């Protein structure tokens, strides 16, 4: 996982700072994904315009 992150970042930053940004990015993506899953589970109807915009 860290190897993938280092390859994606091109080793531009120090290992510690890149790891910190990686953790922040991972938790941010996890929050967005969890909210989207919960919203989809709660509303069985068609997606709202806001959800349609966020899914792209």
C-alpha positions, 0 to 999 in steps of 0.5 A: 500500500505504501509502495503504491503511494510512493510510486503514485507520488513519485517520491516527491515528498519525505516519507513521513509527510507523504505517509501523513498525506496518504493517511489523510487522503485514505480517511477522506476517501473512506468518509466519502464512500461510507456516506455514499453507501449509507445514502444509497442504502437509505434512499431506495429511489433514484439518486438525487441531482447532488448524488448524481454529481458526486458519483462522477 
